[in-house]
Structure formats: structure tokens, C-alpha cells
Amino acid sequence: MSRTAIHTDLAPKAIGPYSQAIRAGNTVYLSGQIGLDPNTGQLVAGGIQAEARRVFENLKAVAETAGQGLAQVVRLTVYLVDLNDFAKLNEIMSDYFQAPYPARATIGVAALPRNARVEVDAVMMV
């Protein structure tokens, strides 16, 4: 099976040795996104809400480059530094996804790159 890297300038460049996404057959694996502004490479200010919106905008940009967008996402993994932000994340996520919602796991973590509060990765079918 062939693998194809997916890249868009509308999402932040990878901050390590990985691709924004990889397509393998009909499946696209989107790398974790934190709330980095793609223009500046800096974490957005404004707390969990601003970071979560930027995360989903970044995932949306990569998903649109790989296919038709977030509607094709079937699985998300959410990493939260503070699980008390769970309800806020759900509220913002509902602006980006509609039923049937993707399957999802949410994991509490001690820290994320660049002191981010949230990171999300995804799997989509194309």
C-alpha cells in the first residue's frame, strides 16, 4: 500500500519529524494539532477556547486538503492538560462536527508541546 504525505500552508508546519497527515489507501491519519497560528507558529492567546478553536481550524485545513473536510473524520483523540476543560471543548467541538459525531477518546495528560492546553488528532475516511 502506498503512503502519501498531506500538507497545507493553512495549518502549522510540523514541529518535528512528522507529516501533517498521511494517506494510506482510503484512510487519512491526521497528526495531532495544538493551537498554533499557522502564520506565526506561535500558540494563540486566549485560553482553552481560543486554543481549541485554532486546533479545529488547523485540523479542518488539513482535512480539506486531504478530502472533503471534517465531515469525513471518523475518530478523534483529544488530549487535555486540565480535564475540567472537557465541557468547554465539547461546546467548541460541536461547532465543527455534526451527528453522527466521530468516535472519540479524551485523555488527561501532564503536559503538551509548547505548553498547549489541548491537542487533537484524527482519522478520516476518503
C-alpha positions in Angstrom: 0.0 0.0 0.0 1.3 3.4 -0.9 1.5 6.3 1.5 1.1 9.9 0.6 2.0 12.9 2.7 -0.6 15.6 3.0 0.5 19.3 3.5 -1.2 22.7 3.6 0.2 26.1 4.5 -3.2 26.8 6.1 -2.1 24.7 9.1 1.1 25.0 11.1 4.2 23.3 9.8 5.2 20.2 11.7 7.4 21.0 14.7 9.2 17.7 14.5 10.0 14.8 12.1 6.4 14.0 11.1 3.8 15.0 8.4 0.6 17.0 8.9 -1.2 13.9 7.7 -0.6 10.6 5.8 -3.0 9.0 3.4 -2.8 5.2 3.2 -5.4 3.8 0.9 -8.8 5.3 1.8 -7.7 6.3 5.3 -6.0 9.6 6.3 -4.2 9.9 9.6 -4.1 13.5 10.8 -1.3 14.3 13.2 -2.1 16.0 16.5 -2.7 19.7 16.3 -2.2 22.2 19.1 -3.4 25.8 19.0 -0.6 27.1 16.8 -1.3 30.0 14.5 -0.1 28.8 11.0 1.1 32.3 10.1 3.2 32.9 13.2 3.9 29.4 14.5 3.0 30.7 18.0 0.4 29.4 20.4 -2.7 31.5 20.2 -3.6 33.6 23.3 -7.0 33.5 25.0 -7.1 30.2 26.9 -8.7 26.9 26.2 -11.5 28.3 24.0 -9.1 30.1 21.7 -6.7 27.2 21.6 -9.5 24.6 20.9 -10.9 26.8 18.0 -7.4 27.0 16.5 -6.9 23.3 16.9 -10.1 22.5 15.0 -9.3 25.2 12.3 -5.9 23.5 11.8 -7.5 20.1 11.6 -10.1 21.4 9.2 -7.4 22.9 6.9 -5.6 19.5 6.7 -8.8 17.6 6.3 -9.9 19.8 3.4 -6.6 19.3 1.7 -6.9 15.6 2.1 -10.6 15.2 1.2 -13.9 16.9 1.8 -13.2 18.1 5.3 -14.2 17.3 8.8 -17.4 15.5 7.8 -15.1 12.6 6.8 -13.5 12.3 10.2 -14.4 9.0 11.9 -12.1 9.1 15.0 -10.6 11.8 17.3 -8.3 11.6 20.2 -8.3 14.6 22.5 -5.5 15.3 25.0 -6.3 17.8 27.7 -4.0 19.2 30.3 -7.0 20.0 32.5 -9.9 17.7 32.3 -12.1 20.5 33.8 -11.9 21.9 30.3 -13.9 18.9 28.9 -17.2 20.8 28.7 -15.6 23.8 27.0 -14.0 21.6 24.5 -17.3 19.8 23.8 -19.0 23.1 23.2 -16.4 24.2 20.7 -16.3 20.8 19.0 -20.0 21.0 18.4 -19.3 24.0 16.1 -17.1 21.8 13.9 -18.9 18.4 13.8 -22.4 17.3 13.3 -24.2 14.0 14.0 -23.2 11.3 13.5 -20.2 12.5 15.5 -16.8 10.9 15.2 -15.8 8.3 17.8 -13.6 9.9 20.4 -11.3 9.3 23.3 -10.3 12.0 25.7 -7.1 11.6 27.7 -5.8 13.8 30.6 -2.1 14.5 30.2 0.5 16.2 32.4 1.8 18.4 29.6 1.7 19.1 25.9 4.2 20.7 23.4 4.6 24.5 23.7 2.6 24.5 27.0 -0.6 24.0 25.0 -3.8 23.1 26.9 -5.3 20.8 24.2 -4.1 18.6 21.3 -6.4 16.7 18.9 -5.5 14.1 16.3 -7.9 12.5 13.9 -8.6 9.6 11.4 -10.7 10.2 8.4 -12.0 8.1 5.5 -11.8 9.4 1.9 
